[in-house]
């Protein structure tokens, strides 16, 4: 029905990075777009992002305003890189307690209005438009990430190469959020924290002192245990409720 569309079918789940790279290798044109299957794009969203990037050749990557089913902003669509200090504010929940603080709210830019067009560090891979020239320079997604973190790592490399990354609120995309990961929460938690470790080991471990690195990895492990435990309790209660 759509002769211009090429479908690549894998026999098994190879992960977000591997699957997207399959498409990226065959892509042509000025831009490539990562778009999740649980994302619904407003009719003019893609054209707005393309027009902006055409007018701003120093922008290597841009994203839209991602809106959750309840109408609120998907905070992951505009992020700062999780340095140890930024991660500390997030893990200690200071970012939630003081979302309007320029210091504590740095990770998701919660101190800025969501209608404000702004330069960011990283978008969410649910909608991530990247200039083809940028891809040629920095390479494809890191296939060492199974799910989560690959968008953050790609944005890090894009910024390191001198390109700007932009959040464009005039382009709107509706995002169901974690529609696939909800089916296997335990695996999703593992993939998420594995991604955190990989990102830190790649980009931050070489520049921080060993005691800092030890504390970061310990904090990641602790958060993983807590979240996994909470997930198992929730699943157990759910089964009891169905009995």
VMD Tcl script that draws the C-alpha trace (Angstrom):
set ca {
  {0.00 0.00 0.00}
  {2.93 2.35 0.68}
  {5.62 1.50 -1.90}
  {7.98 4.17 -0.55}
  {8.02 2.54 2.89}
  {10.54 -0.19 3.60}
  {9.71 -2.53 6.49}
  {12.55 -4.36 8.26}
  {11.31 -7.33 10.25}
  {13.57 -8.98 12.83}
  {12.90 -12.49 14.15}
  {13.59 -11.35 17.72}
  {13.97 -8.25 19.87}
  {17.45 -6.90 19.23}
  {17.04 -3.74 21.24}
  {16.32 -0.10 20.46}
  {19.80 0.87 19.25}
  {20.34 -2.13 16.97}
  {16.88 -1.86 15.40}
  {17.12 1.89 14.80}
  {20.59 1.54 13.32}
  {19.18 -0.91 10.78}
  {16.89 1.84 9.58}
  {19.50 4.57 9.83}
  {21.91 2.67 7.58}
  {19.36 2.68 4.79}
  {18.08 6.23 5.33}
  {18.61 9.01 2.80}
  {17.89 12.73 2.80}
  {19.00 15.72 4.85}
  {17.59 14.41 8.14}
  {16.81 11.17 9.93}
  {14.10 10.77 12.54}
  {13.85 8.42 15.50}
  {10.16 7.97 16.26}
  {8.70 5.55 18.79}
  {5.65 3.45 17.90}
  {3.81 4.91 20.91}
  {4.20 8.47 19.59}
  {1.43 10.30 17.70}
  {2.76 13.23 15.66}
  {0.69 16.36 15.13}
  {0.26 17.06 11.37}
  {2.68 20.00 11.23}
  {5.25 18.81 13.80}
  {7.79 17.29 11.41}
  {7.61 20.19 8.95}
  {8.15 22.67 11.81}
  {11.28 20.86 12.98}
  {12.64 20.53 9.45}
  {12.05 24.23 8.73}
  {13.84 25.20 11.93}
  {16.84 23.01 11.18}
  {16.99 24.25 7.59}
  {17.18 27.80 8.97}
  {19.77 26.90 11.65}
  {22.60 24.87 10.10}
  {24.49 24.67 13.41}
  {21.67 22.57 14.93}
  {22.59 18.90 14.65}
  {19.57 17.54 16.53}
  {16.12 18.82 17.46}
  {13.09 17.49 19.27}
  {9.45 18.38 19.75}
  {7.31 19.02 22.81}
  {6.26 15.53 23.93}
  {2.89 15.47 25.66}
  {1.76 12.60 27.88}
  {-1.78 11.15 27.80}
  {-2.77 13.31 30.81}
  {-1.74 16.46 28.94}
  {1.45 17.15 30.90}
  {4.92 17.51 29.45}
  {7.05 14.39 29.11}
  {10.01 15.74 31.05}
  {12.42 13.42 29.26}
  {12.09 15.43 26.04}
  {14.43 18.13 27.35}
  {17.31 17.03 29.54}
  {20.73 18.02 30.79}
  {23.49 15.46 30.89}
  {23.47 13.54 34.22}
  {26.75 14.63 35.72}
  {27.34 13.29 39.25}
  {26.00 16.52 40.76}
  {22.91 16.65 38.53}
  {22.28 12.96 39.20}
  {22.59 13.58 42.95}
  {19.83 16.20 42.84}
  {17.65 13.77 40.91}
  {18.32 10.69 43.07}
  {17.76 12.60 46.31}
  {14.46 13.93 44.87}
  {15.60 17.54 45.29}
  {14.68 18.06 41.64}
  {11.08 17.10 42.47}
  {10.87 19.08 45.68}
  {12.28 22.23 44.05}
  {11.36 21.94 40.35}
  {11.53 25.71 39.87}
  {15.11 25.92 41.10}
  {17.69 26.64 38.43}
  {20.15 24.54 40.47}
  {18.02 21.52 41.44}
  {15.79 21.51 38.35}
  {18.62 21.35 35.84}
  {18.11 17.79 34.65}
  {14.69 18.36 33.04}
  {14.86 22.17 32.79}
  {11.79 22.32 35.05}
  {12.63 25.92 35.94}
  {11.78 26.94 32.34}
  {8.28 27.25 30.84}
  {7.50 24.30 28.59}
  {6.46 26.76 25.83}
  {10.00 28.21 25.70}
  {12.20 27.24 22.78}
  {15.60 26.45 24.24}
  {18.91 24.72 23.68}
  {19.21 21.50 25.66}
  {21.73 18.71 26.12}
  {19.59 15.72 25.15}
  {16.09 14.90 23.91}
  {14.10 11.70 24.24}
  {14.55 9.06 21.56}
  {10.77 8.94 21.12}
  {11.16 11.88 18.71}
  {14.70 12.81 17.76}
  {15.49 14.45 14.42}
  {19.17 14.45 13.51}
  {20.95 16.03 10.57}
  {22.42 13.40 8.23}
  {25.71 15.30 8.16}
  {25.79 15.01 11.95}
  {25.24 11.25 11.80}
  {28.06 10.95 9.28}
  {30.34 12.78 11.70}
  {29.48 11.16 15.05}
  {28.33 7.71 13.92}
  {25.23 5.67 14.71}
  {23.65 4.75 18.04}
  {25.83 2.78 20.45}
  {24.54 -0.79 20.21}
  {25.91 -1.56 23.66}
  {22.67 -0.05 24.98}
  {19.74 -2.45 24.72}
  {17.05 0.03 25.77}
  {17.38 3.46 27.41}
  {20.47 5.66 27.36}
  {21.28 5.35 23.67}
  {19.56 8.69 22.92}
  {21.48 10.36 25.76}
  {24.78 8.93 24.54}
  {24.07 10.00 20.94}
  {23.24 13.53 22.06}
  {26.43 13.64 24.14}
  {28.50 12.78 21.08}
  {26.56 15.26 18.94}
  {27.22 18.08 21.40}
  {30.87 17.06 21.79}
  {31.25 17.40 18.01}
  {30.13 21.04 18.23}
  {26.49 20.79 17.17}
  {23.60 22.39 19.03}
  {20.61 20.38 20.29}
  {17.25 22.19 20.43}
  {13.84 21.75 22.06}
  {11.06 23.14 19.84}
  {7.73 23.45 21.71}
  {5.83 24.61 18.63}
  {6.10 21.05 17.29}
  {3.83 18.76 19.33}
  {4.00 14.97 19.64}
  {1.76 12.86 21.90}
  {3.67 10.13 23.73}
  {2.10 7.13 25.47}
  {5.39 6.56 27.36}
  {6.82 3.15 28.27}
  {4.04 1.31 26.45}
  {6.38 -1.57 25.65}
  {8.44 -1.68 28.86}
  {5.33 -2.03 31.07}
  {4.91 -5.60 29.83}
  {8.14 -6.69 31.53}
  {8.95 -4.23 34.29}
  {11.83 -6.23 35.81}
  {13.73 -6.34 32.52}
  {13.00 -2.66 31.90}
  {14.50 -1.74 35.27}
  {17.61 -3.79 34.51}
  {18.03 -2.20 31.07}
  {17.58 1.28 32.53}
  {20.25 0.93 35.19}
  {22.61 -0.95 32.88}
  {22.32 2.06 30.58}
  {23.13 4.43 33.45}
  {26.28 2.47 34.24}
  {27.37 2.34 30.61}
  {26.81 6.07 30.08}
  {28.75 6.98 33.22}
  {31.60 4.57 32.44}
  {31.93 5.96 28.92}
  {31.68 9.70 29.53}
  {32.39 10.47 33.20}
  {34.39 7.74 34.90}
  {37.67 8.76 33.17}
  {37.43 12.36 34.42}
  {36.34 11.82 38.04}
  {38.36 10.56 41.02}
  {37.92 6.88 42.02}
  {36.01 7.71 45.26}
  {33.44 9.69 43.26}
  {33.09 6.85 40.76}
  {32.61 4.33 43.57}
  {29.88 6.44 45.14}
  {28.10 6.89 41.81}
  {28.06 3.16 41.05}
  {26.92 2.38 44.60}
  {24.07 4.87 44.28}
  {23.00 3.39 40.95}
  {23.02 -0.11 42.43}
  {21.01 1.01 45.47}
  {18.40 2.76 43.32}
  {18.10 -0.33 41.14}
  {17.50 -2.58 44.16}
  {14.90 -0.19 45.60}
  {13.02 0.16 42.32}
  {13.13 -3.56 41.60}
  {11.86 -4.32 45.11}
  {9.03 -1.82 44.78}
  {8.11 -3.29 41.40}
  {7.92 -6.81 42.81}
  {5.74 -5.67 45.71}
  {3.43 -3.91 43.27}
  {3.20 -6.97 41.03}
  {2.48 -9.19 44.05}
  {-0.34 -6.93 45.21}
  {-1.74 -6.86 41.71}
  {-1.87 -10.66 41.58}
  {-3.48 -10.80 45.03}
  {-6.13 -8.36 43.85}
  {-6.94 -10.56 40.88}
  {-7.21 -13.72 43.00}
}
mol new
graphics top color blue
foreach p $ca { graphics top sphere $p radius 0.5 }
foreach p [lrange $ca 0 end-1] q [lrange $ca 1 end] { graphics top cylinder $p $q radius 0.2 }
display resetview
